[in-house]
Amino acid sequence: MNYDSVDKNLAIELAKDLMKNPHVKPVYTQDGIAFALNDAVYSFNDLVSIFLDSIEKIKEW
């Protein structure tokens, strides 16, 4: 999928803000630092990708 730079920047900022949430805990994995939310662990790239997908879905509404 082709994302524009505004969407990418927004997704990065949303991921950064999510990491500041007290319910999101940093964890150390073989691949580096990831973030635990509930029972799932996400890399920073995973979080950005999730937000980018959500932005695209919102734009389709």
PDBQT receptor file of N, H, CA, C and O in Angstrom, charges set to zero:
ATOM      1  N   MET A   1       0.846  -1.175   0.000  1.00  0.00    +0.000 N 
ATOM      2  CA  MET A   1       0.000   0.000   0.000  1.00  0.00    +0.000 C 
ATOM      3  C   MET A   1       0.891   1.237   0.000  1.00  0.00    +0.000 C 
ATOM      4  O   MET A   1       1.965   1.243   0.601  1.00  0.00    +0.000 OA
ATOM      5  N   ASN A   2       0.440   2.265  -0.669  1.00  0.00    +0.000 N 
ATOM      6  H   ASN A   2      -0.433   2.260  -1.158  1.00  0.00    +0.000 HD
ATOM      7  CA  ASN A   2       1.222   3.485  -0.801  1.00  0.00    +0.000 C 
ATOM      8  C   ASN A   2       0.673   4.557   0.145  1.00  0.00    +0.000 C 
ATOM      9  O   ASN A   2      -0.423   5.076  -0.063  1.00  0.00    +0.000 OA
ATOM     10  N   TYR A   3       1.440   4.879   1.179  1.00  0.00    +0.000 N 
ATOM     11  H   TYR A   3       2.331   4.457   1.349  1.00  0.00    +0.000 HD
ATOM     12  CA  TYR A   3       1.017   5.872   2.167  1.00  0.00    +0.000 C 
ATOM     13  C   TYR A   3       1.716   7.195   1.888  1.00  0.00    +0.000 C 
ATOM     14  O   TYR A   3       2.879   7.213   1.484  1.00  0.00    +0.000 OA
ATOM     15  N   ASP A   4       1.008   8.303   2.104  1.00  0.00    +0.000 N 
ATOM     16  H   ASP A   4       0.064   8.288   2.433  1.00  0.00    +0.000 HD
ATOM     17  CA  ASP A   4       1.673   9.588   1.925  1.00  0.00    +0.000 C 
ATOM     18  C   ASP A   4       2.414   9.975   3.209  1.00  0.00    +0.000 C 
ATOM     19  O   ASP A   4       2.187   9.389   4.267  1.00  0.00    +0.000 OA
ATOM     20  N   SER A   5       3.288  10.953   3.101  1.00  0.00    +0.000 N 
ATOM     21  H   SER A   5       3.473  11.429   2.241  1.00  0.00    +0.000 HD
ATOM     22  CA  SER A   5       4.164  11.312   4.225  1.00  0.00    +0.000 C 
ATOM     23  C   SER A   5       3.382  11.865   5.415  1.00  0.00    +0.000 C 
ATOM     24  O   SER A   5       3.802  11.686   6.559  1.00  0.00    +0.000 OA
ATOM     25  N   VAL A   6       2.269  12.526   5.171  1.00  0.00    +0.000 N 
ATOM     26  H   VAL A   6       1.928  12.671   4.242  1.00  0.00    +0.000 HD
ATOM     27  CA  VAL A   6       1.455  13.053   6.271  1.00  0.00    +0.000 C 
ATOM     28  C   VAL A   6       0.898  11.892   7.092  1.00  0.00    +0.000 C 
ATOM     29  O   VAL A   6       0.916  11.925   8.322  1.00  0.00    +0.000 OA
ATOM     30  N   ASP A   7       0.404  10.866   6.396  1.00  0.00    +0.000 N 
ATOM     31  H   ASP A   7       0.390  10.840   5.396  1.00  0.00    +0.000 HD
ATOM     32  CA  ASP A   7      -0.121   9.694   7.095  1.00  0.00    +0.000 C 
ATOM     33  C   ASP A   7       0.979   8.982   7.877  1.00  0.00    +0.000 C 
ATOM     34  O   ASP A   7       0.757   8.548   9.008  1.00  0.00    +0.000 OA
ATOM     35  N   LYS A   8       2.155   8.861   7.283  1.00  0.00    +0.000 N 
ATOM     36  H   LYS A   8       2.335   9.213   6.365  1.00  0.00    +0.000 HD
ATOM     37  CA  LYS A   8       3.277   8.211   7.966  1.00  0.00    +0.000 C 
ATOM     38  C   LYS A   8       3.667   8.980   9.225  1.00  0.00    +0.000 C 
ATOM     39  O   LYS A   8       3.883   8.387  10.282  1.00  0.00    +0.000 OA
ATOM     40  N   ASN A   9       3.753  10.289   9.107  1.00  0.00    +0.000 N 
ATOM     41  H   ASN A   9       3.577  10.771   8.249  1.00  0.00    +0.000 HD
ATOM     42  CA  ASN A   9       4.117  11.109  10.268  1.00  0.00    +0.000 C 
ATOM     43  C   ASN A   9       3.068  11.022  11.356  1.00  0.00    +0.000 C 
ATOM     44  O   ASN A   9       3.405  10.949  12.538  1.00  0.00    +0.000 OA
ATOM     45  N   LEU A  10       1.806  11.030  10.975  1.00  0.00    +0.000 N 
ATOM     46  H   LEU A  10       1.532  11.090  10.015  1.00  0.00    +0.000 HD
ATOM     47  CA  LEU A  10       0.727  10.902  11.958  1.00  0.00    +0.000 C 
ATOM     48  C   LEU A  10       0.814   9.547  12.649  1.00  0.00    +0.000 C 
ATOM     49  O   LEU A  10       0.678   9.473  13.870  1.00  0.00    +0.000 OA
ATOM     50  N   ALA A  11       1.035   8.481  11.900  1.00  0.00    +0.000 N 
ATOM     51  H   ALA A  11       1.146   8.541  10.908  1.00  0.00    +0.000 HD
ATOM     52  CA  ALA A  11       1.133   7.140  12.487  1.00  0.00    +0.000 C 
ATOM     53  C   ALA A  11       2.321   7.053  13.448  1.00  0.00    +0.000 C 
ATOM     54  O   ALA A  11       2.213   6.424  14.500  1.00  0.00    +0.000 OA
ATOM     55  N   ILE A  12       3.428   7.662  13.108  1.00  0.00    +0.000 N 
ATOM     56  H   ILE A  12       3.516   8.174  12.253  1.00  0.00    +0.000 HD
ATOM     57  CA  ILE A  12       4.600   7.673  13.994  1.00  0.00    +0.000 C 
ATOM     58  C   ILE A  12       4.286   8.419  15.279  1.00  0.00    +0.000 C 
ATOM     59  O   ILE A  12       4.635   7.954  16.364  1.00  0.00    +0.000 OA
ATOM     60  N   GLU A  13       3.636   9.564  15.175  1.00  0.00    +0.000 N 
ATOM     61  H   GLU A  13       3.352   9.942  14.293  1.00  0.00    +0.000 HD
ATOM     62  CA  GLU A  13       3.293  10.340  16.366  1.00  0.00    +0.000 C 
ATOM     63  C   GLU A  13       2.289   9.586  17.245  1.00  0.00    +0.000 C 
ATOM     64  O   GLU A  13       2.390   9.621  18.471  1.00  0.00    +0.000 OA
ATOM     65  N   LEU A  14       1.338   8.917  16.631  1.00  0.00    +0.000 N 
ATOM     66  H   LEU A  14       1.256   8.888  15.635  1.00  0.00    +0.000 HD
ATOM     67  CA  LEU A  14       0.373   8.140  17.409  1.00  0.00    +0.000 C 
ATOM     68  C   LEU A  14       1.073   6.985  18.139  1.00  0.00    +0.000 C 
ATOM     69  O   LEU A  14       0.758   6.695  19.293  1.00  0.00    +0.000 OA
ATOM     70  N   ALA A  15       2.009   6.338  17.470  1.00  0.00    +0.000 N 
ATOM     71  H   ALA A  15       2.265   6.573  16.532  1.00  0.00    +0.000 HD
ATOM     72  CA  ALA A  15       2.761   5.247  18.107  1.00  0.00    +0.000 C 
ATOM     73  C   ALA A  15       3.590   5.784  19.276  1.00  0.00    +0.000 C 
ATOM     74  O   ALA A  15       3.657   5.151  20.329  1.00  0.00    +0.000 OA
ATOM     75  N   LYS A  16       4.213   6.936  19.096  1.00  0.00    +0.000 N 
ATOM     76  H   LYS A  16       4.158   7.451  18.240  1.00  0.00    +0.000 HD
ATOM     77  CA  LYS A  16       4.993   7.548  20.183  1.00  0.00    +0.000 C 
ATOM     78  C   LYS A  16       4.091   7.862  21.379  1.00  0.00    +0.000 C 
ATOM     79  O   LYS A  16       4.450   7.605  22.528  1.00  0.00    +0.000 OA
ATOM     80  N   ASP A  17       2.920   8.422  21.087  1.00  0.00    +0.000 N 
ATOM     81  H   ASP A  17       2.629   8.631  20.153  1.00  0.00    +0.000 HD
ATOM     82  CA  ASP A  17       1.987   8.751  22.170  1.00  0.00    +0.000 C 
ATOM     83  C   ASP A  17       1.502   7.494  22.883  1.00  0.00    +0.000 C 
ATOM     84  O   ASP A  17       1.360   7.490  24.105  1.00  0.00    +0.000 OA
ATOM     85  N   LEU A  18       1.251   6.437  22.133  1.00  0.00    +0.000 N 
ATOM     86  H   LEU A  18       1.367   6.441  21.140  1.00  0.00    +0.000 HD
ATOM     87  CA  LEU A  18       0.812   5.185  22.749  1.00  0.00    +0.000 C 
ATOM     88  C   LEU A  18       1.886   4.641  23.688  1.00  0.00    +0.000 C 
ATOM     89  O   LEU A  18       1.566   4.121  24.757  1.00  0.00    +0.000 OA
ATOM     90  N   MET A  19       3.138   4.755  23.306  1.00  0.00    +0.000 N 
ATOM     91  H   MET A  19       3.398   5.178  22.438  1.00  0.00    +0.000 HD
ATOM     92  CA  MET A  19       4.231   4.252  24.138  1.00  0.00    +0.000 C 
ATOM     93  C   MET A  19       4.325   4.998  25.465  1.00  0.00    +0.000 C 
ATOM     94  O   MET A  19       4.887   4.476  26.428  1.00  0.00    +0.000 OA
ATOM     95  N   LYS A  20       3.785   6.201  25.525  1.00  0.00    +0.000 N 
ATOM     96  H   LYS A  20       3.329   6.625  24.743  1.00  0.00    +0.000 HD
ATOM     97  CA  LYS A  20       3.793   6.981  26.766  1.00  0.00    +0.000 C 
ATOM     98  C   LYS A  20       2.683   6.555  27.729  1.00  0.00    +0.000 C 
ATOM     99  O   LYS A  20       2.688   6.939  28.899  1.00  0.00    +0.000 OA
ATOM    100  N   ASN A  21       1.740   5.765  27.236  1.00  0.00    +0.000 N 
ATOM    101  H   ASN A  21       1.736   5.453  26.286  1.00  0.00    +0.000 HD
ATOM    102  CA  ASN A  21       0.635   5.289  28.052  1.00  0.00    +0.000 C 
ATOM    103  C   ASN A  21       1.177   4.393  29.162  1.00  0.00    +0.000 C 
ATOM    104  O   ASN A  21       1.999   3.519  28.888  1.00  0.00    +0.000 OA
ATOM    105  N   PRO A  22       0.743   4.586  30.403  1.00  0.00    +0.000 N 
ATOM    106  CA  PRO A  22       1.278   3.781  31.506  1.00  0.00    +0.000 C 
ATOM    107  C   PRO A  22       0.935   2.292  31.410  1.00  0.00    +0.000 C 
ATOM    108  O   PRO A  22       1.559   1.475  32.086  1.00  0.00    +0.000 OA
ATOM    109  N   HIS A  23      -0.042   1.930  30.585  1.00  0.00    +0.000 N 
ATOM    110  H   HIS A  23      -0.550   2.594  30.035  1.00  0.00    +0.000 HD
ATOM    111  CA  HIS A  23      -0.403   0.522  30.422  1.00  0.00    +0.000 C 
ATOM    112  C   HIS A  23       0.468  -0.187  29.387  1.00  0.00    +0.000 C 
ATOM    113  O   HIS A  23       0.394  -1.407  29.244  1.00  0.00    +0.000 OA
ATOM    114  N   VAL A  24       1.282   0.567  28.675  1.00  0.00    +0.000 N 
ATOM    115  H   VAL A  24       1.342   1.558  28.792  1.00  0.00    +0.000 HD
ATOM    116  CA  VAL A  24       2.189   0.000  27.673  1.00  0.00    +0.000 C 
ATOM    117  C   VAL A  24       3.574  -0.078  28.300  1.00  0.00    +0.000 C 
ATOM    118  O   VAL A  24       4.141   0.931  28.719  1.00  0.00    +0.000 OA
ATOM    119  N   LYS A  25       4.105  -1.289  28.357  1.00  0.00    +0.000 N 
ATOM    120  H   LYS A  25       3.645  -2.109  28.017  1.00  0.00    +0.000 HD
ATOM    121  CA  LYS A  25       5.400  -1.520  29.011  1.00  0.00    +0.000 C 
ATOM    122  C   LYS A  25       6.465  -1.900  27.992  1.00  0.00    +0.000 C 
ATOM    123  O   LYS A  25       6.211  -2.735  27.124  1.00  0.00    +0.000 OA
ATOM    124  N   PRO A  26       7.651  -1.307  28.078  1.00  0.00    +0.000 N 
ATOM    125  CA  PRO A  26       8.732  -1.736  27.190  1.00  0.00    +0.000 C 
ATOM    126  C   PRO A  26       9.229  -3.122  27.608  1.00  0.00    +0.000 C 
ATOM    127  O   PRO A  26       9.345  -3.417  28.797  1.00  0.00    +0.000 OA
ATOM    128  N   VAL A  27       9.515  -3.954  26.632  1.00  0.00    +0.000 N 
ATOM    129  H   VAL A  27       9.421  -3.715  25.665  1.00  0.00    +0.000 HD
ATOM    130  CA  VAL A  27      10.078  -5.275  26.884  1.00  0.00    +0.000 C 
ATOM    131  C   VAL A  27      11.253  -5.463  25.935  1.00  0.00    +0.000 C 
ATOM    132  O   VAL A  27      11.289  -4.878  24.852  1.00  0.00    +0.000 OA
ATOM    133  N   TYR A  28      12.196  -6.272  26.343  1.00  0.00    +0.000 N 
ATOM    134  H   TYR A  28      12.166  -6.747  27.223  1.00  0.00    +0.000 HD
ATOM    135  CA  TYR A  28      13.378  -6.518  25.537  1.00  0.00    +0.000 C 
ATOM    136  C   TYR A  28      13.246  -7.873  24.866  1.00  0.00    +0.000 C 
ATOM    137  O   TYR A  28      13.025  -8.887  25.529  1.00  0.00    +0.000 OA
ATOM    138  N   THR A  29      13.384  -7.886  23.539  1.00  0.00    +0.000 N 
ATOM    139  H   THR A  29      13.564  -7.063  23.000  1.00  0.00    +0.000 HD
ATOM    140  CA  THR A  29      13.276  -9.109  22.758  1.00  0.00    +0.000 C 
ATOM    141  C   THR A  29      14.585  -9.347  22.017  1.00  0.00    +0.000 C 
ATOM    142  O   THR A  29      15.513  -8.543  22.110  1.00  0.00    +0.000 OA
ATOM    143  N   GLN A  30      14.655 -10.439  21.289  1.00  0.00    +0.000 N 
ATOM    144  H   GLN A  30      13.901 -11.092  21.213  1.00  0.00    +0.000 HD
ATOM    145  CA  GLN A  30      15.844 -10.716  20.474  1.00  0.00    +0.000 C 
ATOM    146  C   GLN A  30      16.057  -9.637  19.422  1.00  0.00    +0.000 C 
ATOM    147  O   GLN A  30      17.191  -9.350  19.037  1.00  0.00    +0.000 OA
ATOM    148  N   ASP A  31      14.967  -9.044  18.961  1.00  0.00    +0.000 N 
ATOM    149  H   ASP A  31      14.046  -9.278  19.274  1.00  0.00    +0.000 HD
ATOM    150  CA  ASP A  31      15.046  -8.030  17.912  1.00  0.00    +0.000 C 
ATOM    151  C   ASP A  31      15.231  -6.621  18.451  1.00  0.00    +0.000 C 
ATOM    152  O   ASP A  31      15.345  -5.676  17.670  1.00  0.00    +0.000 OA
ATOM    153  N   GLY A  32      15.263  -6.460  19.768  1.00  0.00    +0.000 N 
ATOM    154  H   GLY A  32      15.170  -7.227  20.403  1.00  0.00    +0.000 HD
ATOM    155  CA  GLY A  32      15.416  -5.140  20.367  1.00  0.00    +0.000 C 
ATOM    156  C   GLY A  32      14.268  -4.849  21.312  1.00  0.00    +0.000 C 
ATOM    157  O   GLY A  32      13.676  -5.754  21.901  1.00  0.00    +0.000 OA
ATOM    158  N   ILE A  33      13.971  -3.588  21.442  1.00  0.00    +0.000 N 
ATOM    159  H   ILE A  33      14.452  -2.853  20.965  1.00  0.00    +0.000 HD
ATOM    160  CA  ILE A  33      12.902  -3.166  22.351  1.00  0.00    +0.000 C 
ATOM    161  C   ILE A  33      11.560  -3.296  21.642  1.00  0.00    +0.000 C 
ATOM    162  O   ILE A  33      11.411  -2.903  20.484  1.00  0.00    +0.000 OA
ATOM    163  N   ALA A  34      10.594  -3.852  22.356  1.00  0.00    +0.000 N 
ATOM    164  H   ALA A  34      10.716  -4.170  23.296  1.00  0.00    +0.000 HD
ATOM    165  CA  ALA A  34       9.217  -3.941  21.874  1.00  0.00    +0.000 C 
ATOM    166  C   ALA A  34       8.322  -3.397  22.985  1.00  0.00    +0.000 C 
ATOM    167  O   ALA A  34       8.806  -2.977  24.036  1.00  0.00    +0.000 OA
ATOM    168  N   PHE A  35       7.037  -3.410  22.745  1.00  0.00    +0.000 N 
ATOM    169  H   PHE A  35       6.644  -3.752  21.891  1.00  0.00    +0.000 HD
ATOM    170  CA  PHE A  35       6.110  -2.806  23.696  1.00  0.00    +0.000 C 
ATOM    171  C   PHE A  35       4.964  -3.767  23.965  1.00  0.00    +0.000 C 
ATOM    172  O   PHE A  35       4.312  -4.253  23.041  1.00  0.00    +0.000 OA
ATOM    173  N   ALA A  36       4.727  -4.033  25.245  1.00  0.00    +0.000 N 
ATOM    174  H   ALA A  36       5.256  -3.638  25.996  1.00  0.00    +0.000 HD
ATOM    175  CA  ALA A  36       3.683  -4.969  25.653  1.00  0.00    +0.000 C 
ATOM    176  C   ALA A  36       2.416  -4.195  25.991  1.00  0.00    +0.000 C 
ATOM    177  O   ALA A  36       2.436  -3.242  26.770  1.00  0.00    +0.000 OA
ATOM    178  N   LEU A  37       1.332  -4.621  25.395  1.00  0.00    +0.000 N 
ATOM    179  H   LEU A  37       1.316  -5.395  24.763  1.00  0.00    +0.000 HD
ATOM    180  CA  LEU A  37       0.019  -4.033  25.636  1.00  0.00    +0.000 C 
ATOM    181  C   LEU A  37      -0.941  -5.193  25.821  1.00  0.00    +0.000 C 
ATOM    182  O   LEU A  37      -1.146  -5.998  24.912  1.00  0.00    +0.000 OA
ATOM    183  N   ASN A  38      -1.523  -5.269  26.997  1.00  0.00    +0.000 N 
ATOM    184  H   ASN A  38      -1.357  -4.615  27.735  1.00  0.00    +0.000 HD
ATOM    185  CA  ASN A  38      -2.342  -6.420  27.375  1.00  0.00    +0.000 C 
ATOM    186  C   ASN A  38      -1.485  -7.673  27.277  1.00  0.00    +0.000 C 
ATOM    187  O   ASN A  38      -0.452  -7.760  27.940  1.00  0.00    +0.000 OA
ATOM    188  N   ASP A  39      -1.886  -8.633  26.474  1.00  0.00    +0.000 N 
ATOM    189  H   ASP A  39      -2.725  -8.562  25.936  1.00  0.00    +0.000 HD
ATOM    190  CA  ASP A  39      -1.125  -9.878  26.358  1.00  0.00    +0.000 C 
ATOM    191  C   ASP A  39      -0.299  -9.944  25.083  1.00  0.00    +0.000 C 
ATOM    192  O   ASP A  39       0.278 -10.989  24.782  1.00  0.00    +0.000 OA
ATOM    193  N   ALA A  40      -0.229  -8.861  24.333  1.00  0.00    +0.000 N 
ATOM    194  H   ALA A  40      -0.698  -8.013  24.577  1.00  0.00    +0.000 HD
ATOM    195  CA  ALA A  40       0.476  -8.855  23.052  1.00  0.00    +0.000 C 
ATOM    196  C   ALA A  40       1.732  -7.980  23.135  1.00  0.00    +0.000 C 
ATOM    197  O   ALA A  40       1.799  -7.028  23.913  1.00  0.00    +0.000 OA
ATOM    198  N   VAL A  41       2.719  -8.332  22.313  1.00  0.00    +0.000 N 
ATOM    199  H   VAL A  41       2.665  -9.105  21.681  1.00  0.00    +0.000 HD
ATOM    200  CA  VAL A  41       3.965  -7.568  22.237  1.00  0.00    +0.000 C 
ATOM    201  C   VAL A  41       4.120  -7.069  20.802  1.00  0.00    +0.000 C 
ATOM    202  O   VAL A  41       4.004  -7.844  19.853  1.00  0.00    +0.000 OA
ATOM    203  N   TYR A  42       4.381  -5.774  20.653  1.00  0.00    +0.000 N 
ATOM    204  H   TYR A  42       4.475  -5.145  21.425  1.00  0.00    +0.000 HD
ATOM    205  CA  TYR A  42       4.489  -5.139  19.348  1.00  0.00    +0.000 C 
ATOM    206  C   TYR A  42       5.824  -4.400  19.224  1.00  0.00    +0.000 C 
ATOM    207  O   TYR A  42       6.284  -3.771  20.177  1.00  0.00    +0.000 OA
ATOM    208  N   SER A  43       6.432  -4.481  18.055  1.00  0.00    +0.000 N 
ATOM    209  H   SER A  43       6.058  -4.993  17.281  1.00  0.00    +0.000 HD
ATOM    210  CA  SER A  43       7.592  -3.638  17.780  1.00  0.00    +0.000 C 
ATOM    211  C   SER A  43       7.072  -2.239  17.426  1.00  0.00    +0.000 C 
ATOM    212  O   SER A  43       5.879  -2.051  17.187  1.00  0.00    +0.000 OA
ATOM    213  N   PHE A  44       7.974  -1.278  17.398  1.00  0.00    +0.000 N 
ATOM    214  H   PHE A  44       8.943  -1.431  17.592  1.00  0.00    +0.000 HD
ATOM    215  CA  PHE A  44       7.582   0.072  17.005  1.00  0.00    +0.000 C 
ATOM    216  C   PHE A  44       7.028   0.043  15.579  1.00  0.00    +0.000 C 
ATOM    217  O   PHE A  44       6.027   0.698  15.288  1.00  0.00    +0.000 OA
ATOM    218  N   ASN A  45       7.674  -0.714  14.692  1.00  0.00    +0.000 N 
ATOM    219  H   ASN A  45       8.487  -1.246  14.928  1.00  0.00    +0.000 HD
ATOM    220  CA  ASN A  45       7.200  -0.815  13.307  1.00  0.00    +0.000 C 
ATOM    221  C   ASN A  45       5.801  -1.412  13.239  1.00  0.00    +0.000 C 
ATOM    222  O   ASN A  45       4.978  -0.982  12.431  1.00  0.00    +0.000 OA
ATOM    223  N   ASP A  46       5.530  -2.403  14.085  1.00  0.00    +0.000 N 
ATOM    224  H   ASP A  46       6.199  -2.752  14.741  1.00  0.00    +0.000 HD
ATOM    225  CA  ASP A  46       4.187  -2.991  14.128  1.00  0.00    +0.000 C 
ATOM    226  C   ASP A  46       3.150  -1.943  14.516  1.00  0.00    +0.000 C 
ATOM    227  O   ASP A  46       2.082  -1.860  13.909  1.00  0.00    +0.000 OA
ATOM    228  N   LEU A  47       3.469  -1.150  15.526  1.00  0.00    +0.000 N 
ATOM    229  H   LEU A  47       4.337  -1.217  16.019  1.00  0.00    +0.000 HD
ATOM    230  CA  LEU A  47       2.536  -0.114  15.975  1.00  0.00    +0.000 C 
ATOM    231  C   LEU A  47       2.264   0.905  14.873  1.00  0.00    +0.000 C 
ATOM    232  O   LEU A  47       1.116   1.279  14.632  1.00  0.00    +0.000 OA
ATOM    233  N   VAL A  48       3.320   1.347  14.213  1.00  0.00    +0.000 N 
ATOM    234  H   VAL A  48       4.252   1.043  14.409  1.00  0.00    +0.000 HD
ATOM    235  CA  VAL A  48       3.154   2.318  13.129  1.00  0.00    +0.000 C 
ATOM    236  C   VAL A  48       2.298   1.717  12.015  1.00  0.00    +0.000 C 
ATOM    237  O   VAL A  48       1.420   2.388  11.474  1.00  0.00    +0.000 OA
ATOM    238  N   SER A  49       2.551   0.470  11.679  1.00  0.00    +0.000 N 
ATOM    239  H   SER A  49       3.265  -0.075  12.119  1.00  0.00    +0.000 HD
ATOM    240  CA  SER A  49       1.789  -0.202  10.632  1.00  0.00    +0.000 C 
ATOM    241  C   SER A  49       0.304  -0.306  10.995  1.00  0.00    +0.000 C 
ATOM    242  O   SER A  49      -0.562  -0.084  10.149  1.00  0.00    +0.000 OA
ATOM    243  N   ILE A  50       0.019  -0.637  12.233  1.00  0.00    +0.000 N 
ATOM    244  H   ILE A  50       0.723  -0.817  12.921  1.00  0.00    +0.000 HD
ATOM    245  CA  ILE A  50      -1.376  -0.722  12.693  1.00  0.00    +0.000 C 
ATOM    246  C   ILE A  50      -2.055   0.638  12.563  1.00  0.00    +0.000 C 
ATOM    247  O   ILE A  50      -3.190   0.730  12.095  1.00  0.00    +0.000 OA
ATOM    248  N   PHE A  51      -1.356   1.691  12.978  1.00  0.00    +0.000 N 
ATOM    249  H   PHE A  51      -0.434   1.617  13.358  1.00  0.00    +0.000 HD
ATOM    250  CA  PHE A  51      -1.944   3.027  12.863  1.00  0.00    +0.000 C 
ATOM    251  C   PHE A  51      -2.116   3.438  11.402  1.00  0.00    +0.000 C 
ATOM    252  O   PHE A  51      -3.125   4.050  11.053  1.00  0.00    +0.000 OA
ATOM    253  N   LEU A  52      -1.150   3.112  10.545  1.00  0.00    +0.000 N 
ATOM    254  H   LEU A  52      -0.330   2.614  10.828  1.00  0.00    +0.000 HD
ATOM    255  CA  LEU A  52      -1.291   3.436   9.115  1.00  0.00    +0.000 C 
ATOM    256  C   LEU A  52      -2.504   2.736   8.511  1.00  0.00    +0.000 C 
ATOM    257  O   LEU A  52      -3.263   3.346   7.758  1.00  0.00    +0.000 OA
ATOM    258  N   ASP A  53      -2.686   1.472   8.835  1.00  0.00    +0.000 N 
ATOM    259  H   ASP A  53      -2.069   0.977   9.447  1.00  0.00    +0.000 HD
ATOM    260  CA  ASP A  53      -3.851   0.741   8.338  1.00  0.00    +0.000 C 
ATOM    261  C   ASP A  53      -5.148   1.383   8.829  1.00  0.00    +0.000 C 
ATOM    262  O   ASP A  53      -6.115   1.497   8.075  1.00  0.00    +0.000 OA
ATOM    263  N   SER A  54      -5.164   1.795  10.080  1.00  0.00    +0.000 N 
ATOM    264  H   SER A  54      -4.379   1.702  10.692  1.00  0.00    +0.000 HD
ATOM    265  CA  SER A  54      -6.357   2.436  10.648  1.00  0.00    +0.000 C 
ATOM    266  C   SER A  54      -6.633   3.774   9.970  1.00  0.00    +0.000 C 
ATOM    267  O   SER A  54      -7.789   4.103   9.704  1.00  0.00    +0.000 OA
ATOM    268  N   ILE A  55      -5.602   4.538   9.691  1.00  0.00    +0.000 N 
ATOM    269  H   ILE A  55      -4.663   4.270   9.908  1.00  0.00    +0.000 HD
ATOM    270  CA  ILE A  55      -5.765   5.820   8.997  1.00  0.00    +0.000 C 
ATOM    271  C   ILE A  55      -6.376   5.597   7.626  1.00  0.00    +0.000 C 
ATOM    272  O   ILE A  55      -7.271   6.334   7.215  1.00  0.00    +0.000 OA
ATOM    273  N   GLU A  56      -5.895   4.580   6.915  1.00  0.00    +0.000 N 
ATOM    274  H   GLU A  56      -5.168   3.981   7.249  1.00  0.00    +0.000 HD
ATOM    275  CA  GLU A  56      -6.440   4.275   5.589  1.00  0.00    +0.000 C 
ATOM    276  C   GLU A  56      -7.911   3.877   5.660  1.00  0.00    +0.000 C 
ATOM    277  O   GLU A  56      -8.705   4.282   4.812  1.00  0.00    +0.000 OA
ATOM    278  N   LYS A  57      -8.275   3.089   6.663  1.00  0.00    +0.000 N 
ATOM    279  H   LYS A  57      -7.630   2.759   7.352  1.00  0.00    +0.000 HD
ATOM    280  CA  LYS A  57      -9.670   2.686   6.828  1.00  0.00    +0.000 C 
ATOM    281  C   LYS A  57     -10.550   3.900   7.110  1.00  0.00    +0.000 C 
ATOM    282  O   LYS A  57     -11.659   4.004   6.586  1.00  0.00    +0.000 OA
ATOM    283  N   ILE A  58     -10.056   4.813   7.934  1.00  0.00    +0.000 N 
ATOM    284  H   ILE A  58      -9.155   4.728   8.360  1.00  0.00    +0.000 HD
ATOM    285  CA  ILE A  58     -10.819   6.023   8.265  1.00  0.00    +0.000 C 
ATOM    286  C   ILE A  58     -11.007   6.880   7.005  1.00  0.00    +0.000 C 
ATOM    287  O   ILE A  58     -12.078   7.446   6.787  1.00  0.00    +0.000 OA
ATOM    288  N   LYS A  59      -9.967   6.968   6.188  1.00  0.00    +0.000 N 
ATOM    289  H   LYS A  59      -9.097   6.508   6.365  1.00  0.00    +0.000 HD
ATOM    290  CA  LYS A  59     -10.071   7.769   4.957  1.00  0.00    +0.000 C 
ATOM    291  C   LYS A  59     -11.092   7.192   3.985  1.00  0.00    +0.000 C 
ATOM    292  O   LYS A  59     -11.683   7.927   3.193  1.00  0.00    +0.000 OA
ATOM    293  N   GLU A  60     -11.301   5.874   4.042  1.00  0.00    +0.000 N 
ATOM    294  H   GLU A  60     -10.821   5.278   4.685  1.00  0.00    +0.000 HD
ATOM    295  CA  GLU A  60     -12.272   5.230   3.150  1.00  0.00    +0.000 C 
ATOM    296  C   GLU A  60     -13.708   5.498   3.576  1.00  0.00    +0.000 C 
ATOM    297  O   GLU A  60     -14.616   5.364   2.756  1.00  0.00    +0.000 OA
ATOM    298  N   TRP A  61     -13.944   5.869   4.816  1.00  0.00    +0.000 N 
ATOM    299  H   TRP A  61     -13.207   5.979   5.482  1.00  0.00    +0.000 HD
ATOM    300  CA  TRP A  61     -15.301   6.152   5.284  1.00  0.00    +0.000 C 
ATOM    301  C   TRP A  61     -15.792   7.318   4.532  1.00  0.00    +0.000 C 
ATOM    302  O   TRP A  61     -16.922   7.758   4.745  1.00  0.00    +0.000 OA
TER     303      TRP A  61
